[in-house]
Amino acid sequence: MHSVPPSARSLREAQIIQLRPRILFWDAQPNLFSEVKFIFEEMNWVAGQAASVEECVQSFLSSAPHVLYTRVNELAEFQKLIEGLKYTGKWGGVSVVCINGGRDLFDFLKEKETHSMFFNSTNHNLSHVIRAIRTGRPDLVRIAIADDLFVIRSQLKMAILIMKYSLVAEASNGVEATNACMDIKPDVLTLDINMPMKNGLQTLSDVRQASPHTRIIMISGQGTETNVIESARQGIKHFVSKPFTRELLISTIRQASDDVDYLNSIRI
């Protein structure tokens, strides 16, 4: 049995980290975010914390987060943060999730052309936040595809490109699909039922164990109705039958990426 050289293993680990979205939690009491932070980490995001403007600036300089998630709602604090990042280019491209922020802060971030999402903690939960992030930042939705047919994988990749989602893994059999989910934990996996080495049904339980938060779309061909029924029995809610239209594929991928109702109980 051949082992993977350390240099190749390190390179692969670095590539996997690059595929992970980055989120920074900013609050004077970081423990308030502990449950939310845990969920993002379970979804394979790189999650950092900052308790002050100075720590926030350092986090931006070292890791350039895609999303800033904060309960800090004082305009002066954001002004200091953006001033601290002046000329670094690190603020551009970040999305802000602000809990209980006021109109003055909203207008300020709009003036800075910052994509921002404001939520009231009394009537919103984490599922609302995740949906808003994925709608505003489609590039942070990570899709993996598994199909033994090149032509089907090409159709899937074109749909993902149109949606501006990120393709993070491509597999031609169930073993590759399982390994990809273990490494990357994508948000959505399209899984063909009929594949070599390990079919979709055999792969299903392994993927769920490796990446519980991954939403799965089962793709079936003719003559696989029994397998579709079995997939539904195992809790799969999203299906596409071959041959499919691009419109149906896009609609189903979007529905799967929005399927985060299991987070309804988590307050923001």
Secondary structure, DSSP 8 states (H G I E B T S, - for coil): -----HHHHHHHHHHHHHTS-EEEEE-SSGGGGHHHHHHHHHTT-EEEEESSHHHHHHHHHHH--SEEEE----HHHHHHHHHHTTTTS-STT-EEEEES--HHHHHHHHHTT-EEEEE-TTT-BHHHHHHHHHHH-GGG-EEEEE-S-HHHHHHHHHHHHHHT-EEEEEESSHHHHHHHHHHH--SEEEEESS-SSS-HHHHHHHHHHH-TT-EEEEEE-TT-HHHHHHHHHTT--EEEESS--HHHHHHHHHHHHT--GGGTT-B-
